[in-house]
């Protein structure tokens, strides 16, 4: 790695991986184990198993579970002698990497990830040689994935301590097994990247009139359905309005866009060609339906149960029913106090009130969305791709990532370039000052990172013969057209 120091700019050249032979096999990172323990629950010799609250894979032999948990406990205690206020976050070994998180006092979560590896065949029938790529994993990315595991558990179950206070350790063990048995199957470690570090929200920009219509709609629903405590409005997986605190909304947003919405995906509905017949309320057509709760209101045996979420858990934990209602590409989340029992009559009232209005709003937004696309011109492959993140409002925008699937966010660039983005982000995290880094990859790509006033921008340019000055000018043009010159570093 070569570093050239230029005023305000660090320039790096990164070498590519060696080309692999035809018969080489490459293995991506994979989850080896995931466990949660509390050292206070089994303090005496012979009671070590009581510390373990959850262990994946469950079929691991009991003594091995105890040994692995004991080793993690020893690592945490040992590192505390050097830095009491900052406990261990990761342990690097040749074959794997372990990540540690203490989300609540004395509760430890550990994720063990096998390093990516290359299997090379040998001549004379000898076993293949395995090379572990120890430096390919980024602590910041997988540490964020582990934090997401806790945050997602907490929004649906509240804190670990709350479960212990409510029903003892047995209740906590039940909740952990029920939640993580399903959740761990949705984690795709091979596609985790910088977006997991940010955990941001994609916002949909609208003109003032359409935005006012949405705000008016939210106010009208909250006035007519006084049980509704919080509301969030999304269109095409992008957030337009939210009444929740930022940290709660970012976790709910991740659940909606990577789990709930992909499970109920459908083509954009278009009049009579719609695969679903519209409901009729009075003289108005509507395509509204519940994504959580009853599949259809016409079923006499329909159960009116909705998932519960916990918000504001840091201050005062609020338990709420989560009602997600969708019409065409617009979706609204209504949150209602969990102490209220939701009835068929209430759901019918909500369907009749929200369905027609949401259908009309979805049409208005769709119309403006198409106008904006026509103004911006035909979509052609740009010479640059970028990721933008604003730490103040969690706004995130990426032209590097394709549409999210259930559990994975697919990147359209080579993993080596995503690794460079992650490395630049780690450099930014070490300093408080505004900074700019430019990297030249041997694959003829230029990678630029800019950090300015709580905002970060990462640009990948495919300009084979460009020089440093031309790359800098290209990024300036991008900032002026896409971001209204909010990066004042130049």
N, C-alpha and C positions, 0 to 999 in steps of 0.2 A: 504494500500500500504506500503510495507516494503522496505527501502533503506539501502543497505550495501555499505560503502565506501571502495573501493580498489584502490590502486594507479593507476591513469589514467582511472579507470573503475568505472562506477556506475552500480550497480546490483539492479534490481527491481523485485518484485514478484507481479503479478497482478491477482486479483481474477476474476473468470468468472461470468457472469450474472446468476441469479437463473433460473433454468429450468422452462419453462412456462408450464402451464397445457394444457390439450388437447383442451379446449374450449377457451383459451385465444387468442386474436387477436393482432397481432403486426402490427403497421402502420409505414411505413418508412417516412423520411422527405419529405415534399411537399411544393411547391411554393404557398404561400398565396397571395402575391401581389408584384408588381414590378413597380416602378414609377420613373420618372425623372422630376425635377423641377429646377427653377431658381428664387430665392427670389427677384431679381432685377426687374423681369417682372410684379410683382403685389405688389408694395410697400404700396399702400393705402388700407384703410379699404373698403371692398366691391369689391375689385379687386383681391381677393385671387385666384380665378380660373385661372387668367392669368399666375400664376406661374407654373401651371401644364402643362408640355409639352407632357407627355405620362403617361398613367395609365392602368395597367393590374391588375385585370379584368376590362374591359371597362364598364361593366353593373353596377358597383358600383355607388350608388347614389351620386350626386354632393357634398352635404354637408359632406358626409363621406370622400370623396377624399380630400376635403379642410381640414377637421379635421386631417386626417392622415398625410398629408404633413406638416401642421402647427405643429404637435407634433414632427415630425422629425427635423423641423427647430429649434424648441425650444431646443431639445436635443443637437443638434450641437452647438448652441450658448452657452448653459449652460456649456458644456464640454470645450469650448474654454476659459472660465474664468480660468480654472485650467492649461490648456496646450495650449496656443495660436498657437504654431507651429505644433502641432499634433492634427488634428481634430478627432472626434469620428469615430471609425471603426465598432463597433458593440454594440448592446444592448441586454442583456440576460434577458428574462422573463420566467415565468414558461411554458407558452404554445408555445412561438415562439422565434425566434431570428432575429433581424434586422441588416442588414449590410449596411454601408454607404460608398460611394466613391465620391470624388470630382475630376473627371478626368480633368476638365478644370475649370478655375476660375468661381465661382458662379454657376456652373452646378453640381447638385447633383443627383446621382443615388442611389436608395434604393431598397434592396431586402429583403422581409420578408419571412422567412422559418418556417413552423410549425415543432416543435420538434417531434422526433420519439415518439410514445406512445404505451402503452400496455393497452388493454381493458380487464378487468377481470370480468367474470360473477358473479352476486350475487344470493344468494338463496332467496326464498320467492317472486320471481317475481320482485324484485327491479331492477332499472336501473343499468347497469354495471358500475364498478368503472374504471375511466381512470387515468392511471399513466403516466405523461410526463417524458421522459428521457432527462433532461435538459442539461446534460454534454456530450451527445453523439456526438454533432456537434462540429467540429473544426473550429475556426475562420479563421485559415490560409487557409483551403480548400475552404470554401464558399466565403471568401474575394477574393481568386484567381478566382473563378467562376464569380464573379461580375466584376472583372477587365477584364476577357475574353470577357464578354458581350460588354464592351466598345471597346476593341481592335478589335473585330470582326466587330462591327459597323463601326469603323474608317477605316478599310482597304477597305470596300466597299463604304463608303460615305464621307470619310475625317472627319474633326473635326466638333463639334457642332457649333463652332464660324464661320467656313467657310460657313455653310448652312445659318446662320443668315445674314452674310455679303452678300451672293449671292441673297437670296430671302426673307429675313426677317424671323420672328418667324414662320410664316405660313408654309414656306418651310421646316423648321426644324421639325415642328410637323408632316408634311406629311412623311418625311423621317423616322422619329422615328417609326411612326405607321406601315409603310410598312415593315420596317426591323424587328422590335421586335415582331410584330404579328406572324411572321413565326419562328423567331429564338427562342423565349421562348418555343415553342413546342418541340424543339430538346434538351432542357436541362433535363437531368435525374439526379435529385439531389441525389437519393438513391445510385447511383454508383459513385459519385464524391469522390476522394481520393487524396493521395499524388501526383499522376501524374498531377493533376490539379494545384497543387502548383508549380511544376517544369515547366510545359508547355514546355517540352523538345522535341527533335527531335531524332528519331531513324535512325542511319546511317548504311549503308550497307558496311562492309569492303570488299575490292576487292584486287586481286593481281595487281601488277604495270602495267602489260601489258593491262589488261582489263580496268583499270582506264584511261590509256593513250588513249585507243580507244575512250572512252566516251568523254574525254577532246578534242580529235581531232574532234569528231563528232560535239560537241558544237561550236568549233572554225569555222568549215567548214560551219555550218548553219548560224552563225552570219555574216560570210563573204559573203555568197551568198544571204542571205536575210538581207540586211543592215538595214531594219526597226526594226529588233529585238534588243531591248535594254538590256533586262535581260533574262537569261535562268536558269531553274532549272530542274534537271534530277532525277527521282525516279524509284525504282524497288521494287515491292511487298510492297508498302507503306513505303519504307525506302529511305532516301535521299542519293544521291551519289554526286551531284554537285549542287551548287547554286551561282548565281551572285548577289543575293539580300543581303541587310544588315540583320544581325542576327534577330533583333526584328521583322522585316517585314516577314522574312522567317518562323519564329516560328508560326505566326498567319496563314499565307498562308498554311503551312504544316498541321495545325490542321483542317483548312477548307477542304483541299484535302482528308485527311485520315479519317475524321469522317463524312463528308457530301457528297462531290462530288464522290469520288471513290466507296463508298458503294452503291450509287444510280446506278452506272454503272457496278456493279460487274458481273463477268463472269468467267467461268472455264478457266484454262490455255489452250490456243489453241494448238492443236496438229495435224498439217498436214491436211490430208483429213478428219479426224474425227471432224474437227472444225465445231461448229454450225454456224460460219460465213464464208462465202466464201471469200477467199483472193482476193484483187485487183491485177491486173497485170500491172506493169509499165515496158515497154520494155521487157527484158527477166527475170525481177525480180518479185518474189511474195512479196506482203506485206500485213500485217494485220492492217495497220494504220487506225485510224479514229479519228474524232474530238469529244472530250467529252464536250467541250463548242462550241457554234456556230452552224453551220448547221449539222443536223443528217446525211445527205448524200449529197455529191457534185452532184449526178446525178439528184436531184430534181430541175427542172427548176425554181420553185418558192421559192427555199431555201433562207432564210434571213441570211445575213452575219453579224449578231450582236453578239458581245461577251461581257461577263460581264466586268465591269471596276473596277479596284482596285486603291487604293491610297497608295503610299509608300513614305518613307522619310518625313512623315508629321511633324516631329519635326523640321526639318531644312527648306526644301523646298518641298512643297507637289507636287508629280508627279502623274498625272492621266494616267493610262495605260490600254490598252486592255489586257485581260487575255485569252490566247489561250492554252487550255490543249489538247494535242494530245497523243494518246495511241496506242501501238502495243504490243499485248500479255500482259506480266506483266510489261512492261516498259512504263513510262509516262514522257512526257516532257512538261514543262510550258514555253511558249514564251510570253514575255511581250513587248508590242509595244506602243509607245506614242499615247494617246487617240485622239490627234488632227488629226491623220492620218485616212482616211476613208479606211476600209478594203474591198477589192473587191473579186468577184468570182475568177478572174484571179490570185490574190495573194494567195488565199487559195488552188487553184489547183496547183500552183507552189510549195507551201509548202508541200502539200500532196505527190507530185511526188518526191520531194527531200528528205523529212524526212521519209516517209513510208518505203521504202525498207531498208534504213540504220538502222532505229530503229528496224525493224524486225530482222535483222541480229544481232544487238547488244543484243537484248532481248534473242536470242538463245544462244549467247556466255555467257552472265551473268547466264542464267539458267543452262548451262552446268557446269560452275564453281561452282555454288550454290550447285548442286547435288554432285559434287566431294567432296566439303567441308563437306557435310553431311555424305558421305560414310566414309571419313577419321575420322570424329568425332565419328563414331560408331552408333549402333542402339540407338534410343531414348528410354530411360527407365526413370522411375520416379526418379529424383535425391533426395538425402536426404535433399537438401536445395533449397530454392527459393530466388531470390534477385531482388532488384531495385538498379540501379546505375545511378547517375546523375553528370555531369560535368558542373559547372556554367560558365566555360570559353567559351566552344563551344556549350553549350546546348545539348550535347550528352546524350541520355537517353537509358537505356536498362532495360527491365523487363522480368523476367520469371514467375512473379506472375500474370500478366495480359494475358488473352486470346485475341483472335482477336477482334479488335475494331468493333463495329457496328455503324450504323448511329446515333450518339448522345451519345453512352455509351461505356465505356471501361470496359469490364467484368473482375472481379477479380476471381482468383481460390482459394483464401484463405478466412477464416472466417472474417466477418466485425470487430470482436473484435481485431484480429491481425492487420488489416489495421489501426484501431484506435491507437494501440500502435505505429505503424510506424509514424503516424501523430504526436503523442505526442513527440516522439524522435526528429522528425524534428523541432518541436517548440522549444525544448531545444537547439538544435544546432543553431537556428536562434538568440538566446539570447546572444551567446558568439562568439567572433572572433577566439578564439584559436581552435586548433585541439582537437578532443574529441572522446571518445568511450563510448558507453552505452550498457550494456547487460541486457536484461529483461527475466525473467523466468515466463511464463504464467502457470496457474494452469492446462491448457489443455495439459501439457507436451511439449509444443513448447518452443524453445529458440528464442529470437529476438535480433539481434545484429545491432547496428548502428555505423558506423565509419565516421568521418568527417576529411578530410586531404587535405589541399592545394586546396581549391575550389572544391573538389570532395566529394560526399557523397555516401555511400554504406549501404544498409539495407538488412540484411539476415534473413530469417526465417528457422530454423533448426527443423526437426522432429526427435529428438533423445531423446527417453524417459528416458533412464538411464544415460545420459551423465552428467558430472560435468563441472564446470566452466572452468577448464584447458583444457578439451577435446573440449569444444565448441570453445574456443579461438584458439586452434590448427587447428580445422576444418575451421574456417574463414581465418586463415593464409594460409592454403592450397588453399582455393578458390581464395584468392587475388593473389597468385603466379601463378595459372593456368589460371584464367580468366582475370586478370588485370595487368599481368606482374610486380607485386610488386610495383604498383604506390602508394600504401598506405604505407607511411614511418613512421607511428605512432609507430609501434612495436619496 
